[in-house]
Amino acid sequence: MPIFPKPNFRVYPGEILGCHESITKHFVAFLFAICLGTMFAPTASADLTPDCDGHQETKCEFAPAKYIEKPVTKRCKSGFFDPKDGGECWSCPKNTNRTVFAVWSDKACQKHGSVIGGWAKATYKGKAEALGCSKRNTFRDPRNGGECWRCPDHYNRSIHPVTGPLACTVKANLTCDAGLQVKSDARCYDPNAKIARKKVEPCGGLYEFKCEFAHAEYVSKAQGLSCPKGGFFDPRGKCWKCPGDYNRSIHPVDGHLACTAPANKTCEPGLAPNLVSGLCVYSKAAEVETAAKRVLEGYADFIANAIILALDLNESDSIAAGLKNKNGSVEKDVTGLSTYADAQQSAEDKSFKTLSIGLPISANLGIGGTVENGIAIDLKGTNPVQYFGSVDYKFGPALGADLGLNLTFWIAKNNDLAGSSHGFAFGLADAVRGAKSIETIKTILSGKSPGPSPSASITVWFDYDMEFLGVSVTPAASIGVDFGGYIRASTGQAG
């Protein structure tokens, strides 16, 4: 269902090693001499990247960036700059000048030559554009209106998100120290040195290289063609053993690639290897689930009000029919419910701007999923209702056909709900942490149904840069529906 992914695919030029522009002209000659010495002095003795690239160390490839500050220089493409809300652009009407009064006041501008009167309002032109960063060796990233970040020494900005562990990439000639070679286990080796028969660094953990190869351990001489339990025979008449559940590879038994990790165990549970770097990072499902759990902390009251509204909506045949036929009166039917005001206030308290109501039109799309059409209502009532269509793909047990109307509360405005997203769906008990909160919700809900307390799916949505987008609430028409799982969605919108 969700909204606009915000790709961060900007490539920034690397910092130039060596000289920086002098601060005052009095030190030009001195700095020039220093720079010449730096540029032509031998660097073999200096370990420029001490945490990687050495013998039997992992090759240097990626590193996180460090947030420094907000950009300090701003400009306006048209109009004049005002510091309001971090920097805005405004313009005065023709033949008027800017006054000392607030830019949003009725006296922001005054007619040329007027001493008293001749007041006029200024026109808002948009946010001011953030420019460069004041700190040396920093770069600007466009997120949040502009931020300044810094890569570690000898690293350049990569194409990956600036907030992630792959934000910076090492300079090509510094992947390994001079004279060392990268092997297929992503480590640097001196071709003339004997390789130690031990793992030098841990692998498989978060932001560690994936476990791929390991040394075999010598056990004993072979007894004929047989070896003790757990060992394997080598044609040279010796028995060897691979660590843990590693398997024998096709590489020489006395080398560093003798054993290979099982394909599904190269990273710890919940992690998966990044295809570019080989580092173990959160698998997409685990990353989204972890982030979704953080979002839901403290959302018990909001979820209770949202479920109560969802149950009321599902009891109304006219609302379902109105959604199906795109009846213009549906918005009034929804906002006229007695439970709408509580849900609206609770949603606005959490900074949501839009409520969308979707009507499932098909389900169980092979991999599990639904197609739905619906309306998006501006919670403040200023924008007209918008229509949308979406497809949810659930990777796990099918959502099933026994779900009711789907309510989603969005951070975005109701005319900006187009794009792709992903989320994680929870059952009620998993979504609301704490027995007291769950029991409170069940007590409230028990009055809505003569049978067992109804259940619901709670889905938290993000864009593909993991910016929080919204929360869906979908009541079940029957008990025991399996809700858990990672979901992808795509939304199209028509005004």
ZAMARGU-4260 file (C-alpha; in steps of 0.2 Angstrom, whole numbers, plus 5000, padded with zeros to 4 digits):
<rodrens>
0) 5000/5000/5000 | 5013/5013/5004 | 5022/5028/4998 | 5037/5035/4989 | 5053/5026/4992
5) 5067/5039/4993 | 5082/5033/4984 | 5099/5040/4989 | 5109/5036/4974 | 5120/5051/4973
10) 5139/5048/4970 | 5150/5061/4978 | 5168/5064/4972 | 5182/5058/4984 | 5192/5069/4994
15) 5209/5073/4986 | 5224/5066/4997 | 5238/5078/5000 | 5237/5097/5001 | 5222/5108/5007
20) 5220/5126/5002 | 5230/5137/5014 | 5221/5147/5027 | 5231/5163/5025 | 5243/5169/5012
25) 5257/5170/5025 | 5259/5151/5026 | 5258/5147/5007 | 5276/5144/5005 | 5277/5133/5021
30) 5262/5123/5016 | 5268/5121/4999 | 5284/5113/5005 | 5274/5102/5017 | 5263/5096/5003
35) 5277/5092/4991 | 5285/5081/5005 | 5268/5073/5008 | 5265/5069/4989 | 5282/5062/4986
40) 5287/5054/5003 | 5286/5035/5003 | 5270/5028/5012 | 5274/5010/5014 | 5278/5011/5032
45) 5261/5020/5036 | 5246/5009/5039 | 5233/5021/5032 | 5218/5009/5036 | 5224/5000/5052
50) 5208/4990/5055 | 5209/4981/5038 | 5219/4977/5023 | 5234/4969/5032 | 5240/4951/5031
55) 5226/4939/5035 | 5215/4954/5039 | 5198/4957/5029 | 5200/4968/5014 | 5195/4987/5016
60) 5179/4990/5007 | 5166/4999/5016 | 5164/5010/5031 | 5150/5020/5039 | 5149/5039/5038
65) 5148/5051/5052 | 5135/5064/5054 | 5143/5082/5057 | 5130/5096/5056 | 5116/5104/5046
70) 5122/5114/5031 | 5125/5132/5036 | 5123/5141/5019 | 5106/5143/5012 | 5100/5152/4996
75) 5084/5156/4987 | 5081/5154/4969 | 5069/5168/4969 | 5063/5180/4982 | 5072/5184/4998
80) 5079/5173/5012 | 5070/5172/5029 | 5076/5161/5044 | 5059/5155/5048 | 5058/5136/5051
85) 5076/5133/5046 | 5076/5144/5031 | 5062/5149/5019 | 5060/5160/5003 | 5047/5174/5002
90) 5044/5188/4989 | 5036/5205/4991 | 5023/5212/4978 | 5030/5223/4964 | 5034/5240/4969
95) 5036/5236/4988 | 5050/5234/5000 | 5053/5221/5014 | 5049/5229/5031 | 5055/5224/5049
100) 5039/5215/5053 | 5037/5196/5053 | 5038/5189/5036 | 5020/5180/5038 | 5012/5196/5045
105) 5001/5208/5035 | 5015/5221/5036 | 5029/5211/5029 | 5031/5222/5014 | 5027/5241/5011
110) 5025/5251/4995 | 5040/5261/4989 | 5041/5278/4997 | 5027/5275/5010 | 5031/5280/5028
115) 5014/5275/5035 | 5002/5263/5027 | 5004/5254/5010 | 5006/5238/5019 | 5006/5221/5009
120) 5008/5203/5013 | 5023/5193/5007 | 5021/5177/4996 | 5029/5161/5002 | 5040/5153/4988
125) 5046/5137/4997 | 5060/5131/5008 | 5077/5139/5006 | 5090/5128/4997 | 5104/5121/5008
130) 5121/5123/5000 | 5138/5118/5006 | 5145/5112/5023 | 5156/5122/5034 | 5168/5108/5040
135) 5182/5102/5029 | 5181/5085/5021 | 5162/5084/5023 | 5149/5082/5010 | 5131/5086/5009
140) 5117/5073/5008 | 5099/5079/5003 | 5090/5069/5017 | 5080/5079/5029 | 5082/5095/5019
145) 5101/5094/5019 | 5114/5086/5031 | 5133/5086/5032 | 5142/5070/5034 | 5160/5064/5034
150) 5168/5048/5028 | 5184/5041/5037 | 5201/5046/5030 | 5205/5038/5013 | 5187/5033/5010
155) 5175/5041/4997 | 5156/5042/4997 | 5148/5026/4990 | 5131/5024/4981 | 5123/5017/4997
160) 5112/5026/5010 | 5122/5038/5020 | 5115/5031/5037 | 5120/5013/5033 | 5136/5004/5036
165) 5141/5005/5017 | 5140/5024/5016 | 5158/5026/5012 | 5170/5015/5001 | 5189/5014/5002
170) 5200/5021/4989 | 5204/5007/4976 | 5222/5007/4979 | 5220/5004/4998 | 5209/4988/4998
175) 5224/4979/5003 | 5242/4984/5009 | 5255/4985/4995 | 5261/4968/4990 | 5246/4959/4997
180) 5233/4949/4987 | 5214/4948/4990 | 5208/4930/4991 | 5191/4923/4989 | 5188/4924/5008
185) 5189/4943/5007 | 5205/4943/5016 | 5222/4951/5011 | 5237/4939/5011 | 5255/4940/5009
190) 5259/4927/4995 | 5276/4924/5003 | 5270/4921/5020 | 5264/4905/5029 | 5246/4906/5032
195) 5241/4903/5051 | 5229/4888/5053 | 5216/4898/5063 | 5202/4910/5060 | 5209/4928/5061
200) 5193/4937/5063 | 5175/4932/5068 | 5162/4931/5054 | 5144/4930/5051 | 5139/4943/5064
205) 5131/4960/5061 | 5142/4970/5049 | 5155/4956/5049 | 5160/4947/5033 | 5150/4932/5029
210) 5157/4915/5034 | 5162/4907/5018 | 5179/4898/5020 | 5189/4891/5034 | 5205/4881/5037
215) 5204/4862/5040 | 5211/4855/5056 | 5224/4840/5054 | 5218/4825/5065 | 5230/4811/5062
220) 5237/4799/5049 | 5225/4789/5040 | 5222/4770/5044 | 5222/4763/5027 | 5208/4773/5018
225) 5198/4777/5034 | 5198/4791/5047 | 5192/4793/5064 | 5174/4799/5066 | 5171/4816/5060
230) 5187/4817/5050 | 5189/4815/5031 | 5203/4806/5021 | 5215/4816/5010 | 5224/4806/4996
235) 5241/4811/5004 | 5236/4798/5018 | 5231/4811/5031 | 5214/4814/5041 | 5207/4831/5042
240) 5192/4839/5050 | 5182/4854/5045 | 5176/4866/5059 | 5158/4865/5065 | 5146/4861/5051
245) 5157/4867/5037 | 5159/4855/5022 | 5175/4851/5012 | 5178/4862/4998 | 5187/4859/4981
250) 5202/4869/4987 | 5218/4862/4994 | 5216/4854/5011 | 5231/4863/5019 | 5225/4880/5012
255) 5214/4894/5020 | 5199/4889/5008 | 5199/4870/5013 | 5181/4871/5021 | 5166/4880/5015
260) 5151/4886/5026 | 5133/4879/5022 | 5124/4891/5010 | 5111/4895/5023 | 5123/4898/5037
265) 5135/4911/5030 | 5127/4924/5042 | 5119/4922/5059 | 5100/4920/5060 | 5091/4935/5055
270) 5105/4942/5045 | 5109/4940/5026 | 5125/4944/5016 | 5125/4960/5006 | 5127/4956/4988
275) 5140/4970/4985 | 5150/4970/5001 | 5149/4952/5008 | 5145/4960/5025 | 5131/4952/5035
280) 5117/4964/5038 | 5099/4962/5043 | 5089/4952/5031 | 5075/4963/5024 | 5062/4954/5034
285) 5072/4955/5050 | 5076/4973/5048 | 5058/4978/5045 | 5052/4968/5059 | 5064/4975/5071
290) 5060/4993/5065 | 5041/4990/5066 | 5043/4984/5084 | 5051/5000/5089 | 5037/5010/5081
295) 5024/5001/5090 | 5031/5005/5107 | 5018/5015/5116 | 5004/5013/5102 | 4992/5003/5112
300) 4978/5017/5114 | 4980/5022/5095 | 4978/5003/5090 | 4963/5001/5101 | 4954/5016/5094
305) 4959/5011/5076 | 4952/4993/5079 | 4936/5000/5086 | 4933/5011/5071 | 4938/4997/5059
310) 4925/4986/5067 | 4911/4999/5065 | 4916/5002/5047 | 4915/4983/5044 | 4897/4983/5051
315) 4891/4996/5038 | 4885/4988/5022 | 4883/5006/5015 | 4902/5010/5017 | 4908/4994/5008
320) 4895/4997/4994 | 4901/5015/4993 | 4919/5010/4992 | 4915/4998/4978 | 4905/5010/4968
325) 4916/5026/4972 | 4901/5034/4980 | 4905/5052/4984 | 4895/5051/5001 | 4907/5038/5008
330) 4918/5051/5017 | 4903/5058/5026 | 4897/5040/5031 | 4915/5037/5038 | 4917/5053/5047
335) 4899/5053/5054 | 4903/5037/5064 | 4903/5041/5083 | 4920/5031/5085 | 4928/5042/5071
340) 4932/5057/5082 | 4942/5046/5095 | 4952/5037/5081 | 4955/5054/5072 | 4962/5062/5088
345) 4972/5047/5093 | 4980/5047/5075 | 4984/5065/5075 | 4992/5063/5091 | 5004/5051/5083
350) 5007/5064/5068 | 4996/5054/5055 | 4989/5065/5042 | 4978/5053/5032 | 4966/5039/5034
355) 4964/5027/5020 | 4950/5014/5019 | 4953/4999/5007 | 4940/4986/5001 | 4949/4970/4997
360) 4943/4964/4979 | 4953/4948/4978 | 4965/4937/4989 | 4977/4923/4989 | 4988/4928/4975
365) 4998/4912/4975 | 5012/4919/4986 | 4998/4926/4997 | 4991/4944/4996 | 4977/4955/4992
370) 4971/4968/4979 | 4961/4982/4985 | 4953/4999/4980 | 4948/5013/4992 | 4948/5031/4998
375) 4961/5042/5007 | 4953/5055/5019 | 4963/5070/5025 | 4961/5069/5044 | 4960/5088/5046
380) 4947/5089/5032 | 4956/5102/5021 | 4960/5091/5006 | 4946/5082/4996 | 4945/5063/4996
385) 4957/5054/4985 | 4955/5036/4977 | 4968/5023/4976 | 4972/5005/4971 | 4985/4994/4979
390) 4992/4977/4979 | 5000/4968/4994 | 5011/4954/4992 | 5014/4944/5008 | 5029/4932/5009
395) 5023/4919/5021 | 5006/4912/5025 | 4992/4919/5014 | 4982/4933/5021 | 4966/4924/5017
400) 4950/4930/5010 | 4941/4932/5027 | 4948/4949/5031 | 4938/4965/5033 | 4940/4983/5027
405) 4958/4988/5029 | 4962/5005/5038 | 4979/5013/5036 | 4984/5029/5045 | 4998/5038/5035
410) 5011/5051/5039 | 5009/5058/5022 | 4995/5069/5015 | 4981/5060/5006 | 4986/5066/4989
415) 5004/5059/4991 | 5000/5040/4993 | 5008/5033/4977 | 5024/5022/4977 | 5031/5006/4984
420) 5034/5000/5001 | 5036/4986/5013 | 5031/4982/5030 | 5028/4968/5044 | 5011/4962/5049
425) 5008/4957/5068 | 4994/4948/5077 | 4986/4959/5091 | 4996/4951/5105 | 5013/4953/5095
430) 5009/4971/5090 | 5004/4977/5108 | 5018/4973/5120 | 5013/4971/5139 | 4999/4960/5146
435) 4990/4975/5153 | 4989/4984/5136 | 4983/4968/5128 | 4969/4965/5141 | 4964/4983/5140
440) 4961/4982/5122 | 4952/4965/5123 | 4941/4972/5137 | 4936/4987/5125 | 4934/4975/5110
445) 4923/4962/5120 | 4909/4974/5119 | 4909/4975/5100 | 4905/4957/5097 | 4894/4944/5106
450) 4906/4930/5102 | 4925/4928/5105 | 4935/4944/5106 | 4939/4949/5088 | 4957/4949/5082
455) 4966/4960/5070 | 4981/4962/5059 | 4993/4977/5063 | 5005/4981/5049 | 5019/4994/5051
460) 5025/5002/5034 | 5041/5009/5028 | 5049/5015/5012 | 5064/5007/5005 | 5075/5019/5015
465) 5067/5013/5031 | 5057/5030/5033 | 5041/5026/5043 | 5026/5028/5033 | 5011/5022/5042
470) 5001/5009/5051 | 4987/4997/5045 | 4973/4989/5055 | 4963/4975/5047 | 4950/4966/5058
475) 4948/4947/5055 | 4931/4940/5050 | 4936/4924/5059 | 4947/4919/5073 | 4964/4910/5070
480) 4969/4919/5054 | 4988/4919/5052 | 4994/4937/5051 | 5013/4937/5054 | 5025/4941/5040
485) 5035/4952/5029 | 5024/4961/5016 | 5028/4972/5000 | 5015/4983/4992 | 5013/4995/4978
490) 5000/5009/4978 | 4993/5019/4963 | 4982/5034/4965 | 4969/5044/4956 | 4962/5061/4962
</rodrens>
